[in-house]
Amino acid sequence: MHNLDRLTAAEISQRLQKVGLPTHDVALNACREAGVLVPFVRIAETWHLLFIRRPASEHDYHSGQVAFAGGKRDPQDRDLTATALREAHEEVGIMPQDVQILGQLSPHHSVSRFRIAPVVGIVPWPYSIIPNPLEVARAFTIPLQWLAQPEHHEIRYRHLADIKEPVPVVYFQEYDNEMLWGATARITLSLLACLQD
């Protein structure tokens, strides 16, 4: 297995230049655009990814889920990188000027009918994360090398209300009492495939 911790920012950026095919949880026509920030942070000479967990809410489709900071594109956003940076600032207080943008992954089409642009960047660490309690219950990191180990994730099939066939969904094992699954897990696998290629 590749030692991903040895990758430099320039090498990560170079590997992101390879444009792959869009990914999806299920083949649906996504009708709304969204951007998420996939933030690398450097902790004790190792790369980690910064995730959030949404607060539990009966009115939120993504209630309690682990995610990357992000959301739907607003009309004033000049592009989806701007969307990802704005949302990361609103949700966890990361200032856009503090993010070193490395590139983008191929879009991901989610079950919730979003076409998600994963924007990859580096956030200096340690950083004063300020979770917005209305949108974020917790912010935490997972080591990239742990995520890259095949035994730490699997495909499970789920039945969704408006889809006839069971849908293959990526689930990671729990890490620090958090469960990474669904669209965010699929985006994470896309990133790992890109870095290991």
One Martini backbone bead per residue (centre of mass of N, CA, C, O) as a GRO file, in nm:
protein
  197
    1MET     BB    1   0.099   0.034   0.019
    2HIS     BB    2   0.078   0.351   0.018
    3ASN     BB    3   0.248   0.640   0.144
    4LEU     BB    4   0.059   0.919   0.191
    5ASP     BB    5   0.238   1.095   0.392
    6ARG     BB    6   0.462   1.167   0.157
    7LEU     BB    7   0.293   1.362   0.030
    8THR     BB    8   0.274   1.643  -0.138
    9ALA     BB    9   0.103   1.908  -0.241
   10ALA     BB   10   0.201   1.886  -0.536
   11GLU     BB   11   0.126   1.584  -0.574
   12ILE     BB   12  -0.171   1.605  -0.517
   13SER     BB   13  -0.235   1.812  -0.738
   14GLN     BB   14  -0.137   1.637  -0.975
   15ARG     BB   15  -0.343   1.396  -0.927
   16LEU     BB   16  -0.600   1.589  -0.967
   17GLN     BB   17  -0.572   1.630  -1.288
   18LYS     BB   18  -0.718   1.366  -1.314
   19VAL     BB   19  -1.000   1.301  -1.495
   20GLY     BB   20  -1.279   1.147  -1.403
   21LEU     BB   21  -1.551   0.993  -1.344
   22PRO     BB   22  -1.836   1.014  -1.228
   23THR     BB   23  -2.010   0.960  -0.934
   24HIS     BB   24  -2.245   0.726  -0.761
   25ASP     BB   25  -2.509   0.583  -0.586
   26VAL     BB   26  -2.725   0.664  -0.808
   27ALA     BB   27  -2.888   0.682  -1.117
   28LEU     BB   28  -2.941   1.020  -1.133
   29ASN     BB   29  -3.083   1.331  -1.189
   30ALA     BB   30  -2.914   1.594  -1.114
   31CYS     BB   31  -3.033   1.939  -1.022
   32ARG     BB   32  -2.812   2.024  -0.809
   33GLU     BB   33  -2.563   2.228  -0.684
   34ALA     BB   34  -2.249   2.143  -0.514
   35GLY     BB   35  -2.010   2.210  -0.241
   36VAL     BB   36  -1.706   2.066  -0.110
   37LEU     BB   37  -1.469   2.036   0.148
   38VAL     BB   38  -1.146   1.869   0.125
   39PRO     BB   39  -0.956   1.859   0.416
   40PHE     BB   40  -0.632   1.892   0.471
   41VAL     BB   41  -0.422   1.780   0.746
   42ARG     BB   42  -0.134   1.827   0.959
   43ILE     BB   43  -0.037   1.550   1.182
   44ALA     BB   44   0.241   1.434   1.281
   45GLU     BB   45   0.330   1.369   0.970
   46THR     BB   46   0.018   1.344   0.891
   47TRP     BB   47  -0.258   1.278   0.709
   48HIS     BB   48  -0.575   1.439   0.722
   49LEU     BB   49  -0.928   1.450   0.751
   50LEU     BB   50  -1.193   1.683   0.762
   51PHE     BB   51  -1.483   1.650   0.958
   52ILE     BB   52  -1.837   1.628   1.001
   53ARG     BB   53  -2.130   1.646   1.215
   54ARG     BB   54  -2.449   1.640   1.210
   55PRO     BB   55  -2.720   1.727   1.352
   56ALA     BB   56  -2.992   1.627   1.506
   57SER     BB   57  -3.284   1.609   1.275
   58GLU     BB   58  -3.610   1.570   1.152
   59HIS     BB   59  -3.562   1.798   0.902
   60ASP     BB   60  -3.297   1.633   0.812
   61TYR     BB   61  -3.164   1.426   0.577
   62HIS     BB   62  -2.855   1.457   0.727
   63SER     BB   63  -2.892   1.352   1.001
   64GLY     BB   64  -2.597   1.270   1.179
   65GLN     BB   65  -2.393   1.299   0.955
   66VAL     BB   66  -2.110   1.247   0.789
   67ALA     BB   67  -1.900   1.516   0.655
   68PHE     BB   68  -1.845   1.770   0.449
   69ALA     BB   69  -1.811   2.079   0.413
   70GLY     BB   70  -2.124   2.206   0.274
   71GLY     BB   71  -2.329   2.293  -0.028
   72LYS     BB   72  -2.529   2.479  -0.194
   73ARG     BB   73  -2.557   2.683  -0.449
   74ASP     BB   74  -2.529   3.018  -0.484
   75PRO     BB   75  -2.581   3.284  -0.688
   76GLN     BB   76  -2.308   3.439  -0.578
   77ASP     BB   77  -2.143   3.211  -0.672
   78ARG     BB   78  -1.892   3.181  -0.907
   79ASP     BB   79  -1.837   2.887  -0.788
   80LEU     BB   80  -1.775   2.578  -0.630
   81THR     BB   81  -1.541   2.681  -0.464
   82ALA     BB   82  -1.695   2.911  -0.330
   83THR     BB   83  -1.901   2.732  -0.196
   84ALA     BB   84  -1.710   2.562  -0.019
   85LEU     BB   85  -1.581   2.804   0.133
   86ARG     BB   86  -1.836   2.931   0.248
   87GLU     BB   87  -1.939   2.681   0.403
   88ALA     BB   88  -1.686   2.641   0.582
   89HIS     BB   89  -1.719   2.911   0.720
   90GLU     BB   90  -2.014   2.876   0.829
   91GLU     BB   91  -1.964   2.590   0.980
   92VAL     BB   92  -1.621   2.620   1.092
   93GLY     BB   93  -1.447   2.901   1.034
   94ILE     BB   94  -1.305   2.891   0.762
   95MET     BB   95  -1.096   3.079   0.590
   96PRO     BB   96  -1.052   3.112   0.260
   97GLN     BB   97  -0.745   3.226   0.274
   98ASP     BB   98  -0.644   2.950   0.436
   99VAL     BB   99  -0.683   2.794   0.170
  100GLN     BB  100  -0.519   2.543  -0.019
  101ILE     BB  101  -0.573   2.484  -0.337
  102LEU     BB  102  -0.545   2.169  -0.536
  103GLY     BB  103  -0.846   2.083  -0.635
  104GLN     BB  104  -1.053   1.838  -0.811
  105LEU     BB  105  -1.298   1.623  -0.823
  106SER     BB  106  -1.517   1.440  -0.936
  107PRO     BB  107  -1.830   1.424  -0.954
  108HIS     BB  108  -2.114   1.371  -0.731
  109HIS     BB  109  -2.407   1.169  -0.722
  110SER     BB  110  -2.676   1.191  -0.520
  111VAL     BB  111  -2.962   1.082  -0.370
  112SER     BB  112  -3.040   1.402  -0.316
  113ARG     BB  113  -2.987   1.544  -0.596
  114PHE     BB  114  -2.669   1.602  -0.625
  115ARG     BB  115  -2.398   1.788  -0.765
  116ILE     BB  116  -2.080   1.723  -0.644
  117ALA     BB  117  -1.802   1.932  -0.563
  118PRO     BB  118  -1.480   1.832  -0.479
  119VAL     BB  119  -1.275   2.038  -0.282
  120VAL     BB  120  -0.926   2.052  -0.255
  121GLY     BB  121  -0.744   2.113   0.058
  122ILE     BB  122  -0.546   2.313   0.282
  123VAL     BB  123  -0.527   2.326   0.637
  124PRO     BB  124  -0.401   2.472   0.884
  125TRP     BB  125  -0.210   2.318   1.162
  126PRO     BB  126  -0.361   2.438   1.382
  127TYR     BB  127  -0.720   2.522   1.418
  128SER     BB  128  -0.994   2.744   1.470
  129ILE     BB  129  -1.265   2.577   1.526
  130ILE     BB  130  -1.619   2.691   1.453
  131PRO     BB  131  -1.900   2.557   1.519
  132ASN     BB  132  -2.216   2.549   1.391
  133PRO     BB  133  -2.482   2.435   1.576
  134LEU     BB  134  -2.692   2.420   1.332
  135GLU     BB  135  -2.470   2.228   1.143
  136VAL     BB  136  -2.264   2.134   1.388
  137ALA     BB  137  -2.161   1.892   1.628
  138ARG     BB  138  -1.878   1.801   1.484
  139ALA     BB  139  -1.518   1.805   1.467
  140PHE     BB  140  -1.288   1.588   1.274
  141THR     BB  141  -1.033   1.339   1.232
  142ILE     BB  142  -0.881   1.128   0.971
  143PRO     BB  143  -0.659   0.919   0.868
  144LEU     BB  144  -0.558   0.845   0.556
  145GLN     BB  145  -0.427   0.562   0.605
  146TRP     BB  146  -0.681   0.439   0.730
  147LEU     BB  147  -0.877   0.485   0.488
  148ALA     BB  148  -0.690   0.307   0.281
  149GLN     BB  149  -0.783   0.054   0.418
  150PRO     BB  150  -0.977  -0.198   0.299
  151GLU     BB  151  -1.080  -0.316   0.588
  152HIS     BB  152  -1.242  -0.022   0.652
  153HIS     BB  153  -1.437  -0.111   0.408
  154GLU     BB  154  -1.777  -0.132   0.258
  155ILE     BB  155  -2.049  -0.287   0.097
  156ARG     BB  156  -2.390  -0.188   0.112
  157TYR     BB  157  -2.736  -0.261   0.093
  158ARG     BB  158  -3.004  -0.035   0.011
  159HIS     BB  159  -3.334   0.071   0.070
  160LEU     BB  160  -3.525   0.292  -0.124
  161ALA     BB  161  -3.826   0.431  -0.166
  162ASP     BB  162  -3.777   0.538  -0.499
  163ILE     BB  163  -3.617   0.252  -0.539
  164LYS     BB  164  -3.608  -0.067  -0.651
  165GLU     BB  165  -3.316  -0.115  -0.615
  166PRO     BB  166  -3.055  -0.180  -0.454
  167VAL     BB  167  -2.805   0.022  -0.293
  168PRO     BB  168  -2.476   0.097  -0.309
  169VAL     BB  169  -2.294   0.143   0.002
  170VAL     BB  170  -2.055   0.312   0.173
  171TYR     BB  171  -1.867   0.174   0.458
  172PHE     BB  172  -1.715   0.253   0.744
  173GLN     BB  173  -1.562   0.218   1.005
  174GLU     BB  174  -1.525   0.307   1.305
  175TYR     BB  175  -1.408   0.641   1.417
  176ASP     BB  176  -1.423   0.791   1.697
  177ASN     BB  177  -1.743   0.723   1.694
  178GLU     BB  178  -1.754   0.735   1.372
  179MET     BB  179  -1.964   0.727   1.067
  180LEU     BB  180  -1.865   0.659   0.741
  181TRP     BB  181  -2.096   0.737   0.470
  182GLY     BB  182  -2.183   0.745   0.154
  183ALA     BB  183  -2.101   1.015  -0.022
  184THR     BB  184  -1.846   1.073   0.151
  185ALA     BB  185  -1.722   0.792   0.113
  186ARG     BB  186  -1.707   0.803  -0.197
  187ILE     BB  187  -1.523   1.050  -0.214
  188THR     BB  188  -1.293   0.927  -0.053
  189LEU     BB  189  -1.234   0.696  -0.255
  190SER     BB  190  -1.168   0.881  -0.493
  191LEU     BB  191  -0.926   1.012  -0.363
  192LEU     BB  192  -0.759   0.754  -0.311
  193ALA     BB  193  -0.744   0.664  -0.607
  194CYS     BB  194  -0.594   0.916  -0.704
  195LEU     BB  195  -0.341   0.893  -0.508
  196GLN     BB  196  -0.270   0.576  -0.591
  197ASP     BB  197  -0.218   0.601  -0.913
   0.00000   0.00000   0.00000
